[in-house]
Each structure stands twice: as structure tokens, then as C-alpha cells.
Amino acid sequence: MREDPENRMKAEGELLRSPSAFLRSRVGETEFDPVLKEYEAWWKAEGQSISDAVDRAGTPWVRMFDKAGKRIDELLYPPEYWHMLDRGYRAGVLWRAFEHKSLVPSFLLIYVTSFFDSGLSCPYTVSLSTALPLSKYGDAELKQRFLPDLLQKETPWQGATWMTEIKGGSDLGANVETTGVQQGEMWCLTGDKYFASNAGAELAVVAARPRGAPSGVRGLALFLVPRYRKDGRLNYTIRRLKDKIATRSVPTGEVELRDSEAYLLGKAEDGIYEILEVLNVSRIANSMGSVALAQRAIADSLDFAESRIAFGRPIIHHPLLWQQFTQRLQDLRGGFALAWEACKLLNDVWEERRPYSDRYHLFRLMAHLAKFWTAEFAVQAAKWCMEVHGGLGVVEEFRVERWLREAMILAIWEGTAHRQMLDALEVIEHKKAHHSLLKWVEMRSEAPELREAVSKIDEHLQLPNEQREAGWEPIATNLARVTASVFSNQLTAGSPAR
């Protein structure tokens, strides 16, 4: 007999409408539950209306000069925006990672944020991705000078990660033209960053090529760039902010570096590895945020489908829509399980330095699988949400179309699905990370479907290079799908969260 939709919807609806409740249902009770509940309550009482107003207002603008003609590049938002932004920082999206010596609370707070405003999770993510390499690769003097300001509990400094230039981000070795010249212990950087998220941040980690370094990715290094020079002048300027279809709660601009003061993080010859570490932190945040957005889209669909009457009954009671809803619930659990396992792996390995362990390369594979799978799922969930709402789904005043706009950005941030698939192929080819994945999974339970997927990958790797890449998409997609399903089943079976 088919399960009664009304009883099922009541139970599912309670979880879907609350990001903190959904998290609790998947990973169990954590010490951060009170923080998440309080943060969610604020969003429901105040934050969502502020977020909606910011989204309607569109891109902020830059006041380039003060009345005396001094260059200031001040970002102008409504005052409520800064209140909304500060709320997450005070909740601990940065400082808890260091106080608790765990990245988990940061990603849980990013999840709750993304349920209401995925764009706002970007400043939190890039600030975290600034603090981590600073703490890991900065010398003692640099950390003492800058890290406390990032980790303040009230109105902390913000960070940013600026890698991409006008030619794009997939081929960093060819496309990064920003150069660095050493002057004593300091460096001077010159170049233009075309997609600079969180423009206006007090600190940024920046990819640049030291003068005389080899071409390609091996010649790149990672630098810390403050907003202000030692003499108090602006250290970088904002050419303009970009008009975007979504994520209007994060200012994305074009940043000009002109002999900008900078500090080398780690060793110059290790720069590309440090850069990839930064990107992979953001990919995990993107994965958690994508699942949260999908949850919100499904929750809004349920709300509407329960109240919309067609042919004498709520449309959720019609068999086809019920089946679609059930499938998306299953996909939501799978997507979350994939992102969550990647999150826990990052938490285990983020302090490693090269040469990396096999576990680190397993994390790399999981980061790529989670990023492309969850971002694509968010797009499909948001699209379906619009379809459930029909004509109302395309009307801006009801917020439904916003989720699709936001999801489309998530699919591009930190590398498209195409890029993630190719990077997954690379770590499989060179590090046999798919075998590490199978071994890790089978430590907890049998996984015949994953074993079969790994066997198919081994067969696929025997093909010539061109054929291997051309036919990789269905293989990679299947690996992500199977891995998500396995981890979802393990979470359901009560596998303990680490």
C-alpha cells in the first residue's frame, strides 16, 4: 500500500523547513545545536526580510572618493546589510574554527546561512579561506599582526580569495598575469583580478607569479594582501562592482593591484599547492551551501503544494508530484551525505603539508565529487521548485525564482562541473584515489555498487588519453551518484559522525 502523503509530509515538512533540524536528523546532536537554533531563529525573525531587500536592491555601489578627493573605495549597502553580515561572524563562522580546533562549526553555520541566503555564505567562506592559509603558512610575525583581527567575535576583519583574472580560472598557469617583485621582506604585486568576490575585504590571499618564476602553475605563489598600506593609503583599488543575476549579498568586483604591498605565504615553489588548498576549502563550503539551497527549494515546494488545490485536492497528493517529491528527498539526503563526508575529511587533513598522505588525496577526490554533484542538484531542485509554483515561480515578488538564480552561481563558483570532473580524473589517475575511497567506505559496510563503479573506472583508465577524457562524464557522474547513495545509507544506519 502506498504511504499516506499527509502523514509523511507532516514529518518531512518539519525537517525541511528548518536547516538546523535537518542537520540534526542527519548527523545527530552536536554541541553547536543551540548556536544553530538561535542563528536560524534570527534569520526567520529578521534576516530573511533583510536578505530579500538586499536582493531586490541589486548590486551595491562604490563611493570612490571622499569630499576631500581622497580615494576611499567605500562599499555602500543599506545599514541593515552590515547587521545581517555581522550576525554570522558573531555566531562564530570564523572564530569557532580556531577556538574549537575544528572546521565543522564553520560549515554548519554556512549551511544555515545558505538556506536563507547562499550569497551571504560567500564572505564567510572566503574569510575562512583567508584565515586558514594565514594560520598555516604565515610566519609568526604575520600571524600576530593579522590573525587576531580576522578572529574577533565582534565586527572582525573580512577576508577574500582572489585568483581569477579576465581569461578565466581553469588554466591558472596560463591566465594569471599578476606579477610580484620582492623588496626586502615585502613584495609588491601588480595586476588585475577580474572576479574578486568580497571586494573591499581587509585582507585577501592572492595568486601571483614572482618575477623570474617559471611559466605554468609551478611558477605561481600565494600572497597575503592587506586593504591598506603601512602608511594608511589604499593598497588596492576597486575599478567597479559587477552586476550579477544573483548573490547580490556579496560584492564582486574588479580589483587593481598597483605595486600593492604583499606578504609571501609559505614557500614560493609550493604556491600552486597552497592555492589549491584554498580552493578546496571553498569547494566544501559550496557543497554544503548547495545542499542547503536545495533543501530550501524543496521546502518551499512542499509549502506551496500542500496549499494549492487542483482537481479537488492539494497537488502534493497527486501521484506524479508525490513521486517527484519523494525522489528529491532521497537526492537531498544523498547530496548532504556526500558534502558532509567531504567536510569531515577536510577537517581531518587540512593541516597537512606536502607531500600529502593518501587520505589527503582521498579528500581531494571527495571535494571534486561533492562540489559538482551538489551544485548540479541545487540547480535542478530550484528549477523544479519553479515548476511546482507554475507561473508564480517566475514572479520576483515571491522569491521562488531567486533560488534558481542563486543556484546557477553555485554551479560556477570555484570551478564548473566540467572542471571538477577533470580534477577528479587527475587524482584518480595519479593517486588511485578511487581505491582509497572504496577501502574507506568498506571499513564501515559492504558497498557492492561502489566496488562495481571502481572496477569500471579501472577499465576506463586503460583507454587512450583522448578517449579517456571524452568518455569520462558518465563514469564520474555514476561514481558521484553511487558514493552519495552509499554515504546516505550509512548515515541512515547511524554511522557515527566524527
C-alpha positions as CSV (number, residue, x, y, z in Angstrom):
1,M,0.0,0.0,0.0
2,R,1.3,3.5,-0.9
3,E,2.3,5.5,2.1
4,D,-0.2,8.2,3.2
5,P,1.3,11.5,1.9
6,E,-0.4,13.6,4.6
7,N,1.4,11.9,7.4
8,R,4.6,11.7,5.6
9,M,4.5,15.3,4.6
10,K,3.9,16.5,8.1
11,A,7.0,14.7,9.4
12,E,9.2,15.7,6.4
13,G,8.0,19.2,6.4
14,E,9.2,19.8,10.0
15,L,12.7,18.8,9.0
16,L,12.7,20.6,5.6
17,R,11.6,23.9,6.9
18,S,14.4,24.0,9.5
19,P,18.0,23.7,8.4
20,S,19.2,23.1,12.0
21,A,16.6,20.3,12.4
22,F,17.6,18.7,9.1
23,L,21.2,18.8,10.2
24,R,20.3,17.2,13.5
25,S,18.4,14.5,11.7
26,R,21.4,13.6,9.6
27,V,24.4,13.9,11.9
28,G,22.8,13.7,15.4
29,E,23.1,16.1,18.3
30,T,26.2,18.3,18.4
31,E,27.5,20.8,20.9
32,F,26.7,23.5,18.4
33,D,22.9,22.8,18.2
34,P,22.0,25.8,20.5
35,V,24.1,28.1,18.4
36,L,22.5,26.9,15.1
37,K,18.9,27.1,16.6
38,E,19.5,30.7,17.8
39,Y,21.1,31.7,14.4
40,E,18.2,30.2,12.5
41,A,15.6,31.9,14.7
42,W,17.2,35.2,14.0
43,W,17.0,34.5,10.2
44,K,13.4,33.7,10.4
45,A,12.6,36.8,12.6
46,E,14.8,39.4,10.9
47,G,17.4,38.1,8.5
48,Q,15.2,36.9,5.6
49,S,13.4,40.2,5.1
50,I,16.8,42.0,5.1
51,S,18.2,39.5,2.6
52,D,15.1,39.9,0.3
53,A,15.5,43.7,0.4
54,V,19.2,43.5,-0.5
55,D,18.4,41.1,-3.4
56,R,15.8,43.5,-4.7
57,A,18.1,46.5,-4.4
58,G,20.7,44.8,-6.7
59,T,24.4,45.5,-6.8
60,P,25.8,47.9,-4.3
61,W,27.9,50.8,-5.5
62,V,31.3,52.2,-4.7
63,R,32.0,55.6,-3.3
64,M,35.4,56.1,-4.8
65,F,36.4,59.5,-3.2
66,D,35.6,61.4,-0.1
67,K,34.7,65.1,-0.1
68,A,38.4,66.0,0.1
69,G,39.1,64.0,-3.0
70,K,40.9,61.1,-1.2
71,R,40.4,57.7,-2.7
72,I,38.4,55.5,-0.3
73,D,36.5,52.9,-2.3
74,E,33.8,52.6,0.2
75,L,31.1,50.0,-0.5
76,L,27.6,51.3,0.0
77,Y,24.9,48.9,1.2
78,P,21.9,49.6,3.4
79,P,22.9,49.7,7.1
80,E,20.8,46.5,7.6
81,Y,23.1,44.6,5.3
82,W,26.1,45.0,7.6
83,H,23.9,43.9,10.6
84,M,23.0,40.8,8.6
85,L,26.6,40.1,7.7
86,D,27.9,40.7,11.2
87,R,25.4,38.2,12.6
88,G,27.1,35.2,11.1
89,Y,30.5,36.4,12.2
90,R,29.3,36.9,15.8
91,A,27.7,33.4,15.7
92,G,31.2,32.1,15.1
93,V,31.6,31.2,11.4
94,L,35.3,32.2,11.7
95,W,36.4,32.2,15.3
96,R,34.8,28.9,16.3
97,A,37.1,27.1,13.8
98,F,40.1,28.2,15.8
99,E,38.6,28.1,19.3
100,H,37.2,24.6,18.8
101,K,40.1,23.5,16.5
102,S,37.5,22.2,14.1
103,L,36.1,23.4,10.8
104,V,32.8,21.7,11.4
105,P,31.1,24.6,13.2
106,S,32.0,26.9,10.3
107,F,30.4,24.7,7.7
108,L,27.3,24.1,9.9
109,L,26.8,27.8,10.1
110,I,27.4,28.2,6.4
111,Y,24.7,25.6,5.8
112,V,22.2,27.5,7.9
113,T,23.2,30.8,6.2
114,S,22.8,29.3,2.7
115,F,19.3,28.0,3.5
116,F,18.2,31.7,3.7
117,D,20.9,33.5,1.5
118,S,23.5,31.5,-0.3
119,G,25.2,34.7,-1.5
120,L,26.0,35.7,2.1
121,S,27.8,32.5,2.7
122,C,30.5,33.7,0.3
123,P,32.0,36.3,2.5
124,Y,32.1,33.8,5.3
125,T,33.7,31.2,3.1
126,V,36.4,33.4,1.6
127,S,37.2,34.9,5.0
128,L,37.7,31.3,6.4
129,S,39.8,30.6,3.3
130,T,42.0,33.6,4.1
131,A,42.4,32.8,7.8
132,L,43.3,29.1,7.3
133,P,46.4,29.7,5.0
134,L,47.5,32.6,7.1
135,S,47.5,30.5,10.2
136,K,49.1,27.6,8.4
137,Y,51.7,29.3,6.2
138,G,52.2,32.7,7.7
139,D,55.3,33.4,9.8
140,A,54.9,34.2,13.5
141,E,55.0,38.0,12.9
142,L,52.5,37.9,10.1
143,K,50.0,35.8,12.2
144,Q,50.4,38.0,15.2
145,R,49.8,41.1,13.1
146,F,46.7,40.0,11.1
147,L,45.1,36.8,12.5
148,P,43.5,38.4,15.7
149,D,41.6,40.9,13.6
150,L,40.1,38.1,11.5
151,L,39.1,36.2,14.6
152,Q,37.4,38.9,16.6
153,K,34.0,38.0,17.8
154,E,32.6,41.5,17.2
155,T,33.0,43.1,13.7
156,P,36.0,41.1,12.6
157,W,38.0,41.9,9.5
158,Q,36.9,40.1,6.4
159,G,39.0,38.0,4.0
160,A,38.9,37.3,0.3
161,T,40.5,34.9,-2.2
162,W,41.5,36.5,-5.5
163,M,42.9,34.0,-8.0
164,T,40.9,34.5,-11.3
165,E,41.7,37.1,-14.0
166,I,40.0,38.1,-17.2
167,K,41.0,34.9,-19.1
168,G,39.3,32.7,-16.6
169,G,40.3,30.3,-13.8
170,S,40.5,26.8,-15.2
171,D,44.1,27.3,-16.5
172,L,45.7,29.3,-13.8
173,G,49.2,28.7,-15.1
174,A,48.4,30.5,-18.3
175,N,45.8,33.0,-17.1
176,V,47.4,34.6,-14.0
177,E,49.3,37.6,-15.2
178,T,49.7,39.4,-11.8
179,T,53.4,39.6,-11.0
180,G,55.3,40.1,-7.8
181,V,58.6,41.8,-7.1
182,Q,60.4,41.2,-3.8
183,Q,61.6,44.2,-1.9
184,G,63.2,43.0,1.3
185,E,60.7,41.0,3.4
186,M,57.8,42.5,1.5
187,W,56.6,42.0,-2.1
188,C,54.9,44.4,-4.5
189,L,52.1,42.9,-6.7
190,T,50.9,44.4,-10.0
191,G,47.9,43.1,-11.9
192,D,44.1,42.9,-12.2
193,K,41.8,40.5,-10.6
194,Y,38.6,40.3,-12.7
195,F,36.3,38.2,-10.5
196,A,37.2,39.5,-7.0
197,S,34.5,38.3,-4.6
198,N,34.1,40.2,-1.3
199,A,35.8,43.2,-2.8
200,G,36.6,45.6,0.0
201,A,37.9,42.9,2.3
202,E,40.6,43.9,4.8
203,L,42.8,41.0,3.8
204,A,43.0,38.9,0.6
205,V,45.0,35.9,-0.4
206,V,46.1,36.4,-4.0
207,A,47.7,34.3,-6.7
208,A,50.6,35.9,-8.4
209,R,53.8,35.0,-10.3
210,P,57.1,36.2,-8.7
211,R,59.3,37.9,-11.3
212,G,61.6,35.3,-12.8
213,A,59.5,32.3,-11.8
214,P,58.8,29.7,-14.4
215,S,55.7,29.7,-16.6
216,G,52.8,27.5,-15.8
217,V,51.2,26.6,-12.5
218,R,54.6,25.8,-10.9
219,G,55.6,29.4,-11.1
220,L,52.6,30.7,-9.0
221,A,52.8,31.7,-5.4
222,L,50.3,32.7,-2.8
223,F,50.4,36.2,-1.2
224,L,48.6,38.0,1.6
225,V,47.4,41.5,0.6
226,P,46.1,43.9,3.2
227,R,43.5,46.6,2.2
228,Y,45.7,49.4,3.5
229,R,49.4,50.0,3.1
230,K,51.6,50.6,6.1
231,D,51.3,54.3,5.6
232,G,47.5,54.1,5.7
233,R,46.8,54.6,1.9
234,L,44.7,52.1,0.0
235,N,46.7,49.1,-1.1
236,Y,44.3,48.1,-3.8
237,T,41.5,49.8,-5.7
238,I,38.2,48.7,-7.0
239,R,37.6,49.5,-10.6
240,R,33.9,48.6,-10.5
241,L,31.4,46.2,-8.9
242,K,29.7,43.7,-11.3
243,D,26.0,43.5,-11.9
244,K,25.1,39.8,-11.4
245,I,21.9,37.7,-11.7
246,A,22.2,36.7,-8.1
247,T,24.5,36.6,-5.0
248,R,23.9,40.3,-4.5
249,S,24.7,40.0,-0.9
250,V,28.4,39.6,-1.8
251,P,30.2,42.4,-3.7
252,T,32.1,41.0,-6.7
253,G,34.4,43.5,-8.4
254,E,37.4,44.1,-10.5
255,V,40.4,44.8,-8.3
256,E,43.5,46.7,-9.4
257,L,46.9,45.9,-7.8
258,R,49.5,48.5,-8.4
259,D,52.7,47.8,-6.6
260,S,50.5,46.6,-3.8
261,E,52.2,45.6,-0.6
262,A,52.0,41.8,-0.1
263,Y,53.5,39.1,2.0
264,L,54.5,35.7,0.7
265,L,52.7,32.8,2.4
266,G,54.8,29.6,2.7
267,K,57.4,28.8,0.0
268,A,57.1,30.3,-3.4
269,E,57.7,26.9,-5.0
270,D,54.8,25.5,-3.1
271,G,52.4,28.2,-4.2
272,I,50.1,26.1,-6.5
273,Y,49.6,23.6,-3.8
274,E,48.6,26.3,-1.3
275,I,46.3,27.9,-3.9
276,L,44.5,24.5,-4.4
277,E,44.2,24.1,-0.7
278,V,42.4,27.4,-0.5
279,L,40.1,26.5,-3.4
280,N,39.2,23.2,-1.9
281,V,38.1,24.8,1.4
282,S,35.7,26.9,-0.7
283,R,34.5,23.9,-2.6
284,I,33.4,22.2,0.6
285,A,31.6,25.3,1.6
286,N,30.0,25.5,-1.8
287,S,28.9,21.9,-1.5
288,M,27.2,22.4,1.9
289,G,25.6,25.6,0.6
290,S,24.3,23.9,-2.5
291,V,22.5,21.2,-0.4
292,A,21.1,23.9,1.9
293,L,19.7,25.8,-1.1
294,A,18.2,22.6,-2.5
295,Q,16.6,21.9,0.9
296,R,15.1,25.4,0.9
297,A,13.7,25.0,-2.7
298,I,12.2,21.6,-1.8
299,A,10.7,23.0,1.4
300,D,9.1,26.0,-0.4
301,S,7.7,23.5,-3.0
302,L,6.1,21.5,-0.2
303,D,4.6,24.5,1.3
304,F,3.0,25.5,-2.0
305,A,2.0,22.0,-3.0
306,E,0.1,21.5,0.3
307,S,-1.9,24.6,-0.2
308,R,-2.5,24.6,-3.9
309,I,-5.7,22.8,-4.8
310,A,-6.1,21.3,-8.3
311,F,-8.7,18.8,-9.4
312,G,-10.2,18.7,-5.9
313,R,-7.2,18.0,-3.8
314,P,-3.8,19.5,-2.8
315,I,-1.4,19.0,-5.7
316,I,1.1,17.2,-3.4
317,H,-1.5,14.3,-3.2
318,H,-1.3,13.8,-6.9
319,P,0.8,10.6,-7.6
320,L,3.3,12.1,-10.0
321,L,4.1,15.1,-7.9
322,W,4.3,12.9,-4.8
323,Q,6.8,10.7,-6.6
324,Q,8.9,13.6,-7.7
325,F,8.9,15.0,-4.2
326,T,9.9,11.6,-2.8
327,Q,12.8,11.3,-5.2
328,R,14.1,14.8,-4.4
329,L,14.0,14.0,-0.7
330,Q,16.2,10.9,-1.4
331,D,18.5,13.0,-3.6
332,L,18.7,15.7,-0.8
333,R,19.9,13.1,1.7
334,G,22.4,11.7,-0.7
335,G,23.8,15.1,-1.6
336,F,24.1,16.1,2.0
337,A,25.9,12.8,2.9
338,L,28.4,13.4,0.1
339,A,29.1,17.0,1.2
340,W,29.2,16.0,4.9
341,E,31.8,13.2,4.3
342,A,33.9,15.6,2.3
343,C,33.6,18.2,5.1
344,K,34.7,15.7,7.7
345,L,37.7,14.6,5.6
346,L,38.8,18.2,5.2
347,N,38.6,18.6,8.9
348,D,41.0,15.6,9.2
349,V,43.6,16.7,6.7
350,W,43.5,20.5,6.3
351,E,46.7,21.0,8.4
352,E,48.7,18.6,6.2
353,R,51.5,19.9,4.0
354,R,53.1,18.3,1.0
355,P,54.0,15.6,0.5
356,Y,50.3,14.8,1.2
357,S,49.0,11.5,2.6
358,D,46.7,9.1,0.7
359,R,43.9,10.3,3.0
360,Y,44.5,13.9,1.7
361,H,44.2,12.7,-1.9
362,L,41.0,10.9,-0.9
363,F,39.8,14.2,0.3
364,R,40.6,15.8,-3.0
365,L,38.5,13.3,-4.8
366,M,35.6,13.8,-2.4
367,A,35.8,17.5,-2.8
368,H,35.5,17.3,-6.5
369,L,32.7,14.8,-6.5
370,A,30.8,16.7,-3.8
371,K,31.2,20.1,-5.5
372,F,29.9,19.1,-8.9
373,W,27.2,16.7,-7.7
374,T,25.6,19.0,-5.1
375,A,25.8,22.2,-7.3
376,E,24.0,20.4,-10.2
377,F,21.4,19.1,-7.7
378,A,20.8,22.6,-6.4
379,V,20.1,23.8,-9.9
380,Q,17.7,21.0,-10.6
381,A,15.9,21.4,-7.3
382,A,15.5,25.1,-7.8
383,K,14.2,24.6,-11.3
384,W,11.7,22.0,-10.1
385,C,10.6,24.5,-7.4
386,M,9.7,27.0,-10.1
387,E,7.8,24.3,-12.0
388,V,5.8,23.4,-8.9
389,H,4.8,27.0,-8.5
390,G,3.9,27.4,-12.2
391,G,3.5,31.0,-13.3
392,L,4.1,32.2,-9.8
393,G,7.6,30.7,-9.9
394,V,8.9,33.3,-12.3
395,V,7.5,36.3,-10.5
396,E,10.2,38.1,-8.5
397,E,8.0,39.1,-5.6
398,F,7.5,35.5,-4.4
399,R,11.2,34.7,-4.1
400,V,11.0,31.4,-5.9
401,E,12.9,32.4,-9.0
402,R,15.7,33.7,-6.7
403,W,16.7,30.2,-5.7
404,L,17.4,29.3,-9.4
405,R,19.4,32.5,-9.9
406,E,21.5,31.7,-6.8
407,A,21.9,28.1,-7.7
408,M,23.3,29.0,-11.1
409,I,26.2,30.8,-9.4
410,L,26.9,27.9,-7.1
411,A,27.4,25.7,-10.2
412,I,30.2,28.1,-11.4
413,W,31.9,29.2,-8.2
414,E,35.3,27.5,-7.6
415,G,35.1,25.5,-10.9
416,T,32.3,24.2,-13.0
417,A,31.2,20.6,-13.1
418,H,33.4,20.1,-16.1
419,R,36.5,21.3,-14.1
420,Q,35.6,19.1,-11.1
421,M,35.2,16.0,-13.2
422,L,38.6,16.6,-14.8
423,D,40.3,17.2,-11.5
424,A,38.7,14.1,-10.1
425,L,40.1,12.2,-13.0
426,E,43.6,13.6,-12.3
427,V,43.6,12.4,-8.7
428,I,42.3,9.0,-9.7
429,E,44.9,8.6,-12.5
430,H,47.9,9.7,-10.4
431,K,46.9,8.8,-6.8
432,K,44.4,5.9,-7.3
433,A,42.1,7.8,-5.0
434,H,39.1,5.8,-6.1
435,H,40.6,2.7,-4.5
436,S,41.2,4.7,-1.3
437,L,37.5,5.7,-1.4
438,L,36.4,2.1,-1.7
439,K,38.6,1.0,1.1
440,W,37.4,3.8,3.3
441,V,33.7,3.0,2.6
442,E,34.1,-0.7,3.1
443,M,35.6,-0.1,6.6
444,R,32.0,0.6,7.6
445,S,29.9,-1.5,5.4
446,E,29.8,-3.5,2.2
447,A,29.3,-1.5,-0.9
448,P,29.0,-3.7,-4.0
449,E,27.7,-0.9,-6.2
450,L,30.7,1.2,-5.4
451,R,33.0,-1.7,-6.0
452,E,31.5,-2.1,-9.4
453,A,31.9,1.6,-10.1
454,V,35.6,1.4,-9.1
455,S,36.1,-1.6,-11.4
456,K,34.5,0.3,-14.3
457,I,36.9,3.2,-13.7
458,D,39.9,0.8,-13.8
459,E,38.7,-0.4,-17.2
460,H,38.1,3.2,-18.4
461,L,41.7,4.2,-17.4
462,Q,43.0,1.7,-20.0
463,L,41.7,3.9,-22.8
464,P,43.9,6.3,-24.7
465,N,44.1,9.8,-23.2
466,E,41.7,11.5,-25.6
467,Q,39.1,8.7,-25.3
468,R,39.5,8.6,-21.5
469,E,38.7,12.3,-21.2
470,A,35.9,12.3,-23.8
471,G,34.0,9.5,-22.1
472,W,34.7,10.5,-18.5
473,E,31.4,12.3,-17.7
474,P,29.1,9.3,-17.3
475,I,31.8,7.5,-15.3
476,A,32.3,10.4,-13.0
477,T,28.6,11.0,-12.6
478,N,28.0,7.4,-11.7
479,L,30.8,7.5,-9.2
480,A,29.3,10.6,-7.5
481,R,25.8,9.1,-7.5
482,V,26.9,5.8,-6.1
483,T,29.1,7.4,-3.4
484,A,26.3,9.8,-2.4
485,S,23.9,6.8,-2.0
486,V,26.4,4.7,0.0
487,F,27.1,7.5,2.4
488,S,23.4,8.4,2.8
489,N,22.6,4.8,3.7
490,Q,25.5,4.8,6.2
491,L,24.1,8.0,7.8
492,T,20.7,6.5,8.0
493,A,22.1,3.4,9.6
494,G,23.6,5.6,12.3
495,S,27.2,5.7,11.3
496,P,28.7,8.0,13.9
497,A,29.8,11.5,12.9
498,R,33.5,12.2,13.6
